[in-house]
Amino acid sequence: MGLFDKTYRFKARLALIKSQLIYRFGFKRFGKHSRIISPLRIAHSEHMTIEENVYIDAYGYLIANTEFNRHPEFVIKSGTKIGNFNHISCANRLVIGKNVLTADRVYISDNFHIYDNIDIPIKDQSIGSKGEVIIGDNSWIGDGVTIISCKIGKNCIIGANSVVLKDIPDYSVAVGSPARVVKKYSFEDGKWKNVERK
């Protein structure tokens, strides 16, 4: 094992100890063997549930916004790995399933800035939500993906830089802006099959 591998493993162990000793007291629930790599910005962690064996990489921003709903439901389920520079914002309900993998620079949100009044800066207006975010178990979210107020099924793949604004069914590959399904898994044939464009 090389020097860089040893250094990475050492930092990961330190992050586990720090997470279990410090972070677990600030969350609604913080599961065993879960870890957060610093630096990270966290807002309103008392509304967040982090289940067991979750790994949250560096430079992320997790927020449970209480402006829209006083008790938002923010859940990351067991075995999930969140990549670097992820921004995850919950104002109502956001659930990331078990064993999900997000790459770097992923944006996941169930809310948006209201911009109805042109006499008030957008940053000073309130927020709204068009619905919850649910990401199904065992899905993979590629680099630079944006997911807003929609559901992604289990065992899905979302291609890099896609913008997901509508629900994606189980066992699908979706790409593009806006994202569309290009492949689905066929249980009958036991393989992934292309989806014809309509």
Backbone as JSON Lines, residues from 0, in Angstrom:
{"i":0,"aa":"M","n":[0.84,-1.18,0.0],"ca":[0.0,0.0,0.0],"c":[0.89,1.24,0.0]}
{"i":1,"aa":"G","n":[0.58,2.2,-0.92],"ca":[1.37,3.41,-1.06],"c":[1.1,4.43,0.03]}
{"i":2,"aa":"L","n":[1.94,5.45,0.07],"ca":[1.84,6.5,1.08],"c":[0.49,7.21,1.01]}
{"i":3,"aa":"F","n":[0.02,7.52,-0.21],"ca":[-1.25,8.24,-0.35],"c":[-2.42,7.4,0.14]}
{"i":4,"aa":"D","n":[-2.37,6.1,-0.15],"ca":[-3.42,5.2,0.33],"c":[-3.44,5.16,1.86]}
{"i":5,"aa":"K","n":[-2.26,5.08,2.46],"ca":[-2.17,5.04,3.92],"c":[-2.69,6.34,4.53]}
{"i":6,"aa":"T","n":[-2.33,7.47,3.91],"ca":[-2.78,8.77,4.4],"c":[-4.3,8.88,4.32]}
{"i":7,"aa":"Y","n":[-4.88,8.44,3.19],"ca":[-6.33,8.49,3.0],"c":[-7.05,7.64,4.04]}
{"i":8,"aa":"R","n":[-6.54,6.44,4.27],"ca":[-7.17,5.56,5.26],"c":[-7.07,6.13,6.68]}
{"i":9,"aa":"F","n":[-5.93,6.76,6.96],"ca":[-5.76,7.36,8.27],"c":[-6.76,8.5,8.47]}
{"i":10,"aa":"K","n":[-6.93,9.35,7.44],"ca":[-7.88,10.45,7.53],"c":[-9.31,9.94,7.65]}
{"i":11,"aa":"A","n":[-9.62,8.85,6.95],"ca":[-10.96,8.27,7.02],"c":[-11.24,7.74,8.43]}
{"i":12,"aa":"R","n":[-10.24,7.14,9.05],"ca":[-10.42,6.65,10.43],"c":[-10.63,7.8,11.4]}
{"i":13,"aa":"L","n":[-9.84,8.87,11.22],"ca":[-10.01,10.05,12.07],"c":[-11.41,10.64,11.9]}
{"i":14,"aa":"A","n":[-11.89,10.67,10.64],"ca":[-13.23,11.2,10.38],"c":[-14.3,10.35,11.05]}
{"i":15,"aa":"L","n":[-14.11,9.04,11.07],"ca":[-15.07,8.15,11.73],"c":[-15.12,8.45,13.24]}
{"i":16,"aa":"I","n":[-13.95,8.58,13.85],"ca":[-13.89,8.86,15.29],"c":[-14.54,10.21,15.6]}
{"i":17,"aa":"K","n":[-14.19,11.23,14.8],"ca":[-14.75,12.57,15.01],"c":[-16.26,12.55,14.82]}
{"i":18,"aa":"S","n":[-16.74,11.88,13.78],"ca":[-18.17,11.84,13.49],"c":[-18.94,11.18,14.61]}
{"i":19,"aa":"Q","n":[-18.41,10.04,15.09],"ca":[-19.12,9.31,16.14],"c":[-19.09,10.03,17.48]}
{"i":20,"aa":"L","n":[-18.03,10.81,17.73],"ca":[-17.91,11.51,19.01],"c":[-18.6,12.87,19.02]}
{"i":21,"aa":"I","n":[-18.63,13.54,17.85],"ca":[-19.13,14.91,17.82],"c":[-20.45,15.03,17.06]}
{"i":22,"aa":"Y","n":[-20.45,14.63,15.78],"ca":[-21.61,14.88,14.94],"c":[-22.87,14.17,15.42]}
{"i":23,"aa":"R","n":[-22.73,13.01,16.01],"ca":[-23.92,12.23,16.37],"c":[-24.8,12.93,17.39]}
{"i":24,"aa":"F","n":[-24.24,13.87,18.12],"ca":[-25.05,14.58,19.11],"c":[-25.87,15.72,18.51]}
{"i":25,"aa":"G","n":[-25.51,16.17,17.31],"ca":[-26.22,17.3,16.71],"c":[-27.32,16.92,15.74]}
{"i":26,"aa":"F","n":[-27.44,15.62,15.44],"ca":[-28.42,15.16,14.45],"c":[-29.63,14.54,15.13]}
{"i":27,"aa":"K","n":[-30.73,14.49,14.4],"ca":[-31.9,13.77,14.89],"c":[-31.53,12.33,15.17]}
{"i":28,"aa":"R","n":[-30.75,11.77,14.23],"ca":[-30.17,10.43,14.42],"c":[-28.9,10.34,13.59]}
{"i":29,"aa":"F","n":[-27.86,9.77,14.17],"ca":[-26.59,9.6,13.44],"c":[-26.14,8.16,13.67]}
{"i":30,"aa":"G","n":[-26.2,7.35,12.61],"ca":[-26.0,5.91,12.72],"c":[-24.56,5.47,12.97]}
{"i":31,"aa":"K","n":[-24.46,4.25,13.44],"ca":[-23.17,3.64,13.73],"c":[-22.33,3.52,12.45]}
{"i":32,"aa":"H","n":[-21.05,3.79,12.59],"ca":[-20.06,3.7,11.51],"c":[-20.25,4.73,10.4]}
{"i":33,"aa":"S","n":[-21.15,5.68,10.59],"ca":[-21.28,6.76,9.61],"c":[-20.21,7.8,9.87]}
{"i":34,"aa":"R","n":[-19.8,8.49,8.81],"ca":[-18.74,9.48,8.97],"c":[-18.94,10.64,8.0]}
{"i":35,"aa":"I","n":[-18.49,11.8,8.43],"ca":[-18.53,13.02,7.63],"c":[-17.11,13.54,7.53]}
{"i":36,"aa":"I","n":[-16.67,13.77,6.29],"ca":[-15.32,14.29,6.06],"c":[-15.39,15.82,6.04]}
{"i":37,"aa":"S","n":[-14.6,16.47,6.86],"ca":[-14.57,17.94,6.92],"c":[-13.7,18.47,5.78]}
{"i":38,"aa":"P","n":[-13.85,19.73,5.39],"ca":[-14.85,20.67,5.89],"c":[-16.21,20.44,5.24]}
{"i":39,"aa":"L","n":[-17.24,20.8,5.99],"ca":[-18.61,20.6,5.55],"c":[-19.47,21.65,6.22]}
{"i":40,"aa":"R","n":[-20.46,22.16,5.48],"ca":[-21.4,23.11,6.08],"c":[-22.72,22.39,6.31]}
{"i":41,"aa":"I","n":[-23.22,22.48,7.53],"ca":[-24.46,21.81,7.9],"c":[-25.38,22.83,8.58]}
{"i":42,"aa":"A","n":[-26.66,22.87,8.15],"ca":[-27.62,23.78,8.77],"c":[-28.84,23.0,9.22]}
{"i":43,"aa":"H","n":[-29.22,23.18,10.47],"ca":[-30.4,22.54,11.07],"c":[-30.29,21.01,11.06]}
{"i":44,"aa":"S","n":[-29.17,20.51,11.53],"ca":[-28.94,19.06,11.57],"c":[-29.9,18.34,12.5]}
{"i":45,"aa":"E","n":[-30.56,19.06,13.38],"ca":[-31.51,18.42,14.29],"c":[-32.7,17.81,13.55]}
{"i":46,"aa":"H","n":[-32.87,18.17,12.29],"ca":[-33.94,17.58,11.45],"c":[-33.42,16.49,10.52]}
{"i":47,"aa":"M","n":[-32.15,16.13,10.65],"ca":[-31.53,15.17,9.72],"c":[-31.32,13.8,10.36]}
{"i":48,"aa":"T","n":[-31.66,12.78,9.6],"ca":[-31.39,11.4,10.01],"c":[-30.33,10.83,9.08]}
{"i":49,"aa":"I","n":[-29.21,10.44,9.64],"ca":[-28.14,9.78,8.9],"c":[-28.08,8.35,9.45]}
{"i":50,"aa":"E","n":[-28.41,7.38,8.61],"ca":[-28.43,6.0,9.09],"c":[-27.03,5.41,9.15]}
{"i":51,"aa":"E","n":[-26.92,4.09,9.3],"ca":[-25.64,3.42,9.51],"c":[-24.79,3.37,8.22]}
{"i":52,"aa":"N","n":[-23.46,3.41,8.44],"ca":[-22.48,3.23,7.36],"c":[-22.65,4.22,6.21]}
{"i":53,"aa":"V","n":[-23.03,5.44,6.52],"ca":[-23.12,6.5,5.52],"c":[-21.78,7.24,5.49]}
{"i":54,"aa":"Y","n":[-21.32,7.57,4.29],"ca":[-20.05,8.28,4.11],"c":[-20.34,9.57,3.36]}
{"i":55,"aa":"I","n":[-20.08,10.71,3.98],"ca":[-20.31,12.0,3.35],"c":[-18.95,12.67,3.14]}
{"i":56,"aa":"D","n":[-18.58,12.83,1.88],"ca":[-17.25,13.36,1.55],"c":[-17.18,14.86,1.77]}
{"i":57,"aa":"A","n":[-16.01,15.44,1.49],"ca":[-15.69,16.82,1.88],"c":[-16.4,17.88,1.04]}
{"i":58,"aa":"Y","n":[-16.42,19.09,1.6],"ca":[-16.87,20.31,0.94],"c":[-18.34,20.29,0.54]}
{"i":59,"aa":"G","n":[-19.15,19.56,1.25],"ca":[-20.58,19.53,0.97],"c":[-21.34,20.58,1.77]}
{"i":60,"aa":"Y","n":[-22.62,20.71,1.42],"ca":[-23.52,21.61,2.14],"c":[-24.84,20.88,2.32]}
{"i":61,"aa":"L","n":[-25.18,20.57,3.56],"ca":[-26.44,19.91,3.89],"c":[-27.3,20.9,4.65]}
{"i":62,"aa":"I","n":[-28.54,21.11,4.18],"ca":[-29.42,22.05,4.87],"c":[-30.83,21.5,4.97]}
{"i":63,"aa":"A","n":[-31.39,21.56,6.15],"ca":[-32.82,21.29,6.38],"c":[-33.45,22.64,6.66]}
{"i":64,"aa":"N","n":[-34.06,23.23,5.65],"ca":[-34.57,24.6,5.73],"c":[-35.93,24.62,6.43]}
{"i":65,"aa":"T","n":[-36.04,25.35,7.51],"ca":[-37.27,25.38,8.3],"c":[-38.2,26.53,7.93]}
{"i":66,"aa":"E","n":[-37.87,27.27,6.87],"ca":[-38.7,28.4,6.45],"c":[-40.02,27.93,5.83]}
{"i":67,"aa":"F","n":[-39.98,26.83,5.07],"ca":[-41.16,26.31,4.38],"c":[-41.96,25.36,5.27]}
{"i":68,"aa":"N","n":[-41.26,24.55,6.03],"ca":[-41.88,23.56,6.91],"c":[-41.07,23.54,8.21]}
{"i":69,"aa":"R","n":[-41.71,23.69,9.33],"ca":[-40.97,23.76,10.6],"c":[-40.28,22.45,10.96]}
{"i":70,"aa":"H","n":[-40.73,21.34,10.37],"ca":[-40.15,20.03,10.67],"c":[-39.86,19.25,9.38]}
{"i":71,"aa":"P","n":[-38.88,19.71,8.6],"ca":[-38.56,18.99,7.36],"c":[-38.01,17.6,7.66]}
{"i":72,"aa":"E","n":[-38.25,16.68,6.73],"ca":[-37.76,15.3,6.88],"c":[-36.59,15.09,5.92]}
{"i":73,"aa":"F","n":[-35.39,15.02,6.47],"ca":[-34.15,14.85,5.7],"c":[-33.53,13.53,6.13]}
{"i":74,"aa":"V","n":[-33.48,12.56,5.21],"ca":[-33.0,11.22,5.55],"c":[-31.99,10.73,4.52]}
{"i":75,"aa":"I","n":[-30.84,10.25,5.0],"ca":[-29.89,9.52,4.16],"c":[-29.78,8.12,4.75]}
{"i":76,"aa":"K","n":[-30.19,7.12,3.96],"ca":[-30.28,5.75,4.48],"c":[-28.95,5.01,4.43]}
{"i":77,"aa":"S","n":[-28.93,3.84,5.05],"ca":[-27.71,3.07,5.3],"c":[-26.92,2.75,4.03]}
{"i":78,"aa":"G","n":[-25.59,2.81,4.18],"ca":[-24.69,2.38,3.13],"c":[-24.49,3.36,2.0]}
{"i":79,"aa":"T","n":[-25.08,4.53,2.09],"ca":[-24.98,5.53,1.01],"c":[-23.67,6.29,1.1]}
{"i":80,"aa":"K","n":[-23.11,6.63,-0.07],"ca":[-21.89,7.44,-0.13],"c":[-22.19,8.71,-0.91]}
{"i":81,"aa":"I","n":[-21.97,9.84,-0.26],"ca":[-22.19,11.16,-0.85],"c":[-20.83,11.73,-1.25]}
{"i":82,"aa":"G","n":[-20.71,12.16,-2.51],"ca":[-19.43,12.63,-3.04],"c":[-19.04,14.02,-2.56]}
{"i":83,"aa":"N","n":[-17.89,14.49,-3.06],"ca":[-17.38,15.82,-2.73],"c":[-18.27,16.91,-3.32]}
{"i":84,"aa":"F","n":[-18.33,18.05,-2.63],"ca":[-19.02,19.25,-3.12],"c":[-20.51,19.02,-3.4]}
{"i":85,"aa":"N","n":[-21.15,18.09,-2.71],"ca":[-22.59,17.89,-2.89],"c":[-23.35,18.95,-2.09]}
{"i":86,"aa":"H","n":[-24.43,19.45,-2.68],"ca":[-25.32,20.41,-2.03],"c":[-26.69,19.76,-1.95]}
{"i":87,"aa":"I","n":[-27.13,19.46,-0.74],"ca":[-28.4,18.76,-0.54],"c":[-29.27,19.63,0.35]}
{"i":88,"aa":"S","n":[-30.41,20.07,-0.21],"ca":[-31.27,21.04,0.47],"c":[-32.68,20.49,0.61]}
{"i":89,"aa":"C","n":[-33.17,20.44,1.84],"ca":[-34.5,19.91,2.13],"c":[-35.34,20.96,2.85]}
{"i":90,"aa":"A","n":[-36.53,21.25,2.3],"ca":[-37.45,22.16,2.97],"c":[-38.72,21.44,3.38]}
{"i":91,"aa":"N","n":[-38.96,20.25,2.81],"ca":[-40.18,19.51,3.09],"c":[-39.87,18.04,3.38]}
{"i":92,"aa":"R","n":[-39.54,17.28,2.34],"ca":[-39.17,15.86,2.53],"c":[-38.17,15.44,1.46]}
{"i":93,"aa":"L","n":[-37.02,14.93,1.92],"ca":[-35.97,14.48,1.03],"c":[-35.39,13.19,1.61]}
{"i":94,"aa":"V","n":[-35.5,12.1,0.84],"ca":[-35.04,10.79,1.31],"c":[-34.12,10.19,0.26]}
{"i":95,"aa":"I","n":[-32.88,9.92,0.65],"ca":[-31.92,9.22,-0.21],"c":[-31.84,7.78,0.3]}
{"i":96,"aa":"G","n":[-32.12,6.82,-0.58],"ca":[-32.25,5.43,-0.18],"c":[-30.95,4.76,0.21]}
{"i":97,"aa":"K","n":[-31.03,3.45,0.42],"ca":[-29.88,2.66,0.84],"c":[-28.91,2.44,-0.32]}
{"i":98,"aa":"N","n":[-27.62,2.45,0.02],"ca":[-26.54,2.11,-0.93],"c":[-26.57,2.95,-2.2]}
{"i":99,"aa":"V","n":[-26.96,4.2,-2.06],"ca":[-26.91,5.14,-3.19],"c":[-25.49,5.72,-3.27]}
{"i":100,"aa":"L","n":[-25.03,5.97,-4.48],"ca":[-23.73,6.59,-4.7],"c":[-23.94,7.88,-5.47]}
{"i":101,"aa":"T","n":[-23.49,9.01,-4.9],"ca":[-23.49,10.25,-5.66],"c":[-22.05,10.63,-5.95]}
{"i":102,"aa":"A","n":[-21.81,11.08,-7.17],"ca":[-20.48,11.54,-7.56],"c":[-20.29,12.96,-7.03]}
{"i":103,"aa":"D","n":[-19.31,13.68,-7.54],"ca":[-19.01,15.03,-7.07],"c":[-19.94,16.06,-7.7]}
{"i":104,"aa":"R","n":[-20.09,17.18,-6.98],"ca":[-20.83,18.36,-7.45],"c":[-22.28,18.05,-7.84]}
{"i":105,"aa":"V","n":[-22.92,17.25,-7.02],"ca":[-24.34,16.91,-7.23],"c":[-25.2,17.87,-6.41]}
{"i":106,"aa":"Y","n":[-26.31,18.33,-7.01],"ca":[-27.26,19.22,-6.33],"c":[-28.6,18.5,-6.23]}
{"i":107,"aa":"I","n":[-29.1,18.33,-5.01],"ca":[-30.37,17.66,-4.76],"c":[-31.22,18.58,-3.9]}
{"i":108,"aa":"S","n":[-32.45,18.9,-4.35],"ca":[-33.27,19.84,-3.61],"c":[-34.76,19.59,-3.83]}
{"i":109,"aa":"D","n":[-35.54,19.82,-2.79],"ca":[-36.99,19.77,-2.92],"c":[-37.58,21.17,-2.88]}
{"i":110,"aa":"N","n":[-36.76,22.19,-3.1],"ca":[-37.23,23.57,-2.99],"c":[-36.54,24.49,-3.97]}
{"i":111,"aa":"F","n":[-37.07,25.7,-4.07],"ca":[-36.53,26.69,-5.0],"c":[-36.79,28.09,-4.44]}
{"i":112,"aa":"H","n":[-36.07,29.08,-4.95],"ca":[-36.29,30.46,-4.55],"c":[-37.48,31.03,-5.32]}
{"i":113,"aa":"I","n":[-38.4,31.64,-4.6],"ca":[-39.53,32.33,-5.24],"c":[-39.0,33.65,-5.82]}
{"i":114,"aa":"Y","n":[-39.53,34.0,-6.99],"ca":[-39.06,35.22,-7.67],"c":[-40.23,36.04,-8.21]}
{"i":115,"aa":"D","n":[-41.41,35.92,-7.57],"ca":[-42.63,36.57,-8.06],"c":[-42.56,38.1,-8.03]}
{"i":116,"aa":"N","n":[-41.96,38.66,-7.0],"ca":[-41.93,40.12,-6.82],"c":[-40.64,40.69,-7.39]}
{"i":117,"aa":"I","n":[-40.77,41.42,-8.49],"ca":[-39.56,41.94,-9.15],"c":[-38.97,43.14,-8.42]}
{"i":118,"aa":"D","n":[-39.67,43.64,-7.39],"ca":[-39.16,44.77,-6.62],"c":[-38.33,44.32,-5.42]}
{"i":119,"aa":"I","n":[-38.29,43.03,-5.18],"ca":[-37.51,42.48,-4.06],"c":[-36.44,41.56,-4.62]}
{"i":120,"aa":"P","n":[-35.19,41.7,-4.17],"ca":[-34.16,40.77,-4.65],"c":[-34.57,39.31,-4.4]}
{"i":121,"aa":"I","n":[-34.28,38.44,-5.33],"ca":[-34.68,37.04,-5.21],"c":[-34.16,36.43,-3.92]}
{"i":122,"aa":"K","n":[-32.95,36.79,-3.53],"ca":[-32.36,36.23,-2.31],"c":[-33.15,36.6,-1.05]}
{"i":123,"aa":"D","n":[-33.95,37.68,-1.13],"ca":[-34.73,38.13,0.02],"c":[-36.17,37.63,-0.01]}
{"i":124,"aa":"Q","n":[-36.54,36.91,-1.06],"ca":[-37.87,36.33,-1.12],"c":[-37.85,34.94,-0.5]}
{"i":125,"aa":"S","n":[-39.02,34.41,-0.23],"ca":[-39.11,33.12,0.46],"c":[-38.83,31.97,-0.51]}
{"i":126,"aa":"I","n":[-38.97,30.75,-0.02],"ca":[-38.76,29.58,-0.86],"c":[-40.09,28.84,-1.04]}
{"i":127,"aa":"G","n":[-40.13,28.01,-2.08],"ca":[-41.29,27.17,-2.35],"c":[-40.83,25.76,-2.64]}
{"i":128,"aa":"S","n":[-41.79,24.85,-2.76],"ca":[-41.48,23.45,-3.07],"c":[-42.53,22.9,-4.0]}
{"i":129,"aa":"K","n":[-42.09,22.16,-5.02],"ca":[-43.01,21.52,-5.96],"c":[-43.17,20.04,-5.64]}
{"i":130,"aa":"G","n":[-42.62,19.59,-4.51],"ca":[-42.77,18.2,-4.13],"c":[-41.5,17.63,-3.53]}
{"i":131,"aa":"E","n":[-41.64,16.45,-2.97],"ca":[-40.53,15.79,-2.29],"c":[-39.51,15.22,-3.26]}
{"i":132,"aa":"V","n":[-38.36,14.87,-2.71],"ca":[-37.33,14.14,-3.45],"c":[-37.17,12.78,-2.8]}
{"i":133,"aa":"I","n":[-37.27,11.73,-3.61],"ca":[-37.0,10.37,-3.16],"c":[-36.03,9.75,-4.16]}
{"i":134,"aa":"I","n":[-34.91,9.25,-3.67],"ca":[-33.96,8.53,-4.52],"c":[-33.93,7.09,-4.04]}
{"i":135,"aa":"G","n":[-34.26,6.16,-4.95],"ca":[-34.4,4.76,-4.59],"c":[-33.08,4.08,-4.27]}
{"i":136,"aa":"D","n":[-33.19,2.95,-3.59],"ca":[-32.02,2.16,-3.19],"c":[-31.15,1.79,-4.39]}
{"i":137,"aa":"N","n":[-29.84,1.72,-4.14],"ca":[-28.86,1.18,-5.09],"c":[-28.69,2.0,-6.37]}
{"i":138,"aa":"S","n":[-29.1,3.26,-6.34],"ca":[-28.96,4.1,-7.53],"c":[-27.62,4.82,-7.53]}
{"i":139,"aa":"W","n":[-27.22,5.24,-8.73],"ca":[-25.95,5.92,-8.92],"c":[-26.23,7.25,-9.61]}
{"i":140,"aa":"I","n":[-25.8,8.34,-8.99],"ca":[-26.02,9.69,-9.5],"c":[-24.67,10.23,-9.96]}
{"i":141,"aa":"G","n":[-24.55,10.53,-11.25],"ca":[-23.27,10.93,-11.83],"c":[-22.84,12.35,-11.5]}
{"i":142,"aa":"D","n":[-21.62,12.71,-11.93],"ca":[-21.03,14.02,-11.68],"c":[-21.93,15.15,-12.19]}
{"i":143,"aa":"G","n":[-22.06,16.2,-11.38],"ca":[-22.72,17.41,-11.83],"c":[-24.21,17.31,-12.05]}
{"i":144,"aa":"V","n":[-24.85,16.28,-11.51],"ca":[-26.29,16.1,-11.71],"c":[-27.08,17.04,-10.81]}
{"i":145,"aa":"T","n":[-28.22,17.54,-11.32],"ca":[-29.17,18.33,-10.56],"c":[-30.48,17.56,-10.47]}
{"i":146,"aa":"I","n":[-31.01,17.42,-9.25],"ca":[-32.27,16.72,-9.02],"c":[-33.16,17.66,-8.22]}
{"i":147,"aa":"I","n":[-34.35,17.99,-8.77],"ca":[-35.24,18.92,-8.1],"c":[-36.66,18.35,-8.04]}
{"i":148,"aa":"S","n":[-37.18,18.18,-6.82],"ca":[-38.58,17.82,-6.55],"c":[-39.1,16.7,-7.45]}
{"i":149,"aa":"C","n":[-38.45,15.54,-7.4],"ca":[-38.91,14.39,-8.18],"c":[-38.46,13.1,-7.5]}
{"i":150,"aa":"K","n":[-38.92,11.99,-8.06],"ca":[-38.57,10.68,-7.52],"c":[-37.75,9.91,-8.54]}
{"i":151,"aa":"I","n":[-36.67,9.31,-8.05],"ca":[-35.83,8.44,-8.87],"c":[-35.97,7.04,-8.28]}
{"i":152,"aa":"G","n":[-36.27,6.09,-9.14],"ca":[-36.53,4.74,-8.68],"c":[-35.28,4.03,-8.19]}
{"i":153,"aa":"K","n":[-35.44,2.78,-7.79],"ca":[-34.31,1.99,-7.32],"c":[-33.5,1.47,-8.5]}
{"i":154,"aa":"N","n":[-32.21,1.25,-8.25],"ca":[-31.28,0.72,-9.24],"c":[-31.26,1.55,-10.52]}
{"i":155,"aa":"C","n":[-31.27,2.87,-10.36],"ca":[-31.21,3.77,-11.51],"c":[-29.81,4.35,-11.67]}
{"i":156,"aa":"I","n":[-29.51,4.77,-12.88],"ca":[-28.27,5.49,-13.18],"c":[-28.66,6.81,-13.82]}
{"i":157,"aa":"I","n":[-28.15,7.91,-13.25],"ca":[-28.38,9.23,-13.82],"c":[-27.04,9.74,-14.35]}
{"i":158,"aa":"G","n":[-26.98,9.95,-15.67],"ca":[-25.74,10.32,-16.33],"c":[-25.23,11.7,-15.93]}
{"i":159,"aa":"A","n":[-23.93,11.89,-16.06],"ca":[-23.26,13.13,-15.65],"c":[-23.93,14.35,-16.26]}
{"i":160,"aa":"N","n":[-24.04,15.41,-15.45],"ca":[-24.56,16.72,-15.85],"c":[-26.04,16.72,-16.25]}
{"i":161,"aa":"S","n":[-26.76,15.67,-15.91],"ca":[-28.2,15.63,-16.21],"c":[-28.97,16.52,-15.23]}
{"i":162,"aa":"V","n":[-30.12,17.0,-15.69],"ca":[-31.03,17.78,-14.85],"c":[-32.34,17.01,-14.76]}
{"i":163,"aa":"V","n":[-32.63,16.5,-13.56],"ca":[-33.8,15.63,-13.38],"c":[-34.92,16.44,-12.73]}
{"i":164,"aa":"L","n":[-36.01,16.62,-13.49],"ca":[-37.14,17.41,-13.03],"c":[-38.43,16.59,-12.96]}
{"i":165,"aa":"K","n":[-38.39,15.38,-13.52],"ca":[-39.56,14.5,-13.51],"c":[-39.16,13.13,-12.99]}
{"i":166,"aa":"D","n":[-40.15,12.37,-12.53],"ca":[-39.88,11.05,-11.95],"c":[-39.22,10.11,-12.95]}
{"i":167,"aa":"I","n":[-38.29,9.3,-12.44],"ca":[-37.6,8.28,-13.22],"c":[-37.98,6.92,-12.64]}
{"i":168,"aa":"P","n":[-38.49,5.99,-13.46],"ca":[-38.93,4.69,-12.91],"c":[-37.76,3.8,-12.5]}
{"i":169,"aa":"D","n":[-38.07,2.77,-11.71],"ca":[-37.06,1.79,-11.28],"c":[-36.3,1.22,-12.48]}
{"i":170,"aa":"Y","n":[-35.04,0.85,-12.24],"ca":[-34.21,0.13,-13.22],"c":[-34.12,0.89,-14.55]}
{"i":171,"aa":"S","n":[-33.79,2.18,-14.44],"ca":[-33.67,3.01,-15.64],"c":[-32.33,3.72,-15.69]}
{"i":172,"aa":"V","n":[-31.89,4.03,-16.9],"ca":[-30.74,4.91,-17.13],"c":[-31.31,6.18,-17.75]}
{"i":173,"aa":"A","n":[-31.03,7.33,-17.15],"ca":[-31.55,8.6,-17.66],"c":[-30.4,9.58,-17.85]}
{"i":174,"aa":"V","n":[-30.47,10.36,-18.93],"ca":[-29.43,11.34,-19.24],"c":[-30.08,12.59,-19.83]}
{"i":175,"aa":"G","n":[-29.33,13.69,-19.8],"ca":[-29.74,14.89,-20.51],"c":[-30.33,15.97,-19.63]}
{"i":176,"aa":"S","n":[-30.66,17.09,-20.29],"ca":[-31.25,18.25,-19.62],"c":[-32.41,18.77,-20.47]}
{"i":177,"aa":"P","n":[-33.64,18.48,-20.1],"ca":[-34.04,17.67,-18.94],"c":[-33.76,16.19,-19.16]}
{"i":178,"aa":"A","n":[-33.59,15.45,-18.08],"ca":[-33.22,14.03,-18.19],"c":[-34.37,13.23,-18.79]}
{"i":179,"aa":"R","n":[-34.0,12.27,-19.63],"ca":[-34.99,11.33,-20.18],"c":[-34.4,9.93,-20.09]}
{"i":180,"aa":"V","n":[-35.27,8.95,-20.01],"ca":[-34.85,7.55,-19.89],"c":[-34.37,7.06,-21.24]}
{"i":181,"aa":"V","n":[-33.14,6.52,-21.27],"ca":[-32.59,5.99,-22.52],"c":[-32.41,4.48,-22.49]}
{"i":182,"aa":"K","n":[-32.4,3.91,-21.26],"ca":[-32.3,2.45,-21.11],"c":[-33.15,1.99,-19.95]}
{"i":183,"aa":"K","n":[-33.65,0.75,-20.07],"ca":[-34.37,0.12,-18.96],"c":[-33.9,-1.32,-18.87]}
{"i":184,"aa":"Y","n":[-33.91,-1.83,-17.63],"ca":[-33.5,-3.21,-17.46],"c":[-34.67,-4.13,-17.76]}
{"i":185,"aa":"S","n":[-34.42,-5.11,-18.64],"ca":[-35.44,-6.1,-18.99],"c":[-35.21,-7.37,-18.17]}
{"i":186,"aa":"F","n":[-36.11,-7.66,-17.27],"ca":[-36.0,-8.89,-16.48],"c":[-36.25,-10.11,-17.34]}
{"i":187,"aa":"E","n":[-37.03,-9.93,-18.38],"ca":[-37.32,-11.04,-19.29],"c":[-36.07,-11.48,-20.04]}
{"i":188,"aa":"D","n":[-35.27,-10.48,-20.5],"ca":[-34.05,-10.78,-21.25],"c":[-32.8,-10.81,-20.38]}
{"i":189,"aa":"G","n":[-32.91,-10.3,-19.13],"ca":[-31.76,-10.28,-18.23],"c":[-30.68,-9.31,-18.63]}
{"i":190,"aa":"K","n":[-31.07,-8.18,-19.26],"ca":[-30.05,-7.2,-19.66],"c":[-30.71,-5.82,-19.83]}
{"i":191,"aa":"W","n":[-29.85,-4.79,-19.9],"ca":[-30.31,-3.43,-20.13],"c":[-30.63,-3.28,-21.62]}
{"i":192,"aa":"K","n":[-31.75,-2.61,-21.9],"ca":[-32.17,-2.43,-23.3],"c":[-32.47,-0.96,-23.57]}
{"i":193,"aa":"N","n":[-32.09,-0.51,-24.77],"ca":[-32.34,0.87,-25.18],"c":[-33.83,1.15,-25.25]}
{"i":194,"aa":"V","n":[-34.18,2.39,-24.92],"ca":[-35.56,2.85,-25.02],"c":[-35.67,3.74,-26.26]}
{"i":195,"aa":"E","n":[-36.6,3.44,-27.13],"ca":[-36.76,4.23,-28.36],"c":[-37.37,5.58,-28.03]}
{"i":196,"aa":"R","n":[-36.88,6.62,-28.68],"ca":[-37.42,7.98,-28.5],"c":[-38.77,8.08,-29.18]}
{"i":197,"aa":"K","n":[-39.69,8.77,-28.52],"ca":[-41.02,8.98,-29.11],"c":[-41.06,10.28,-29.88]}
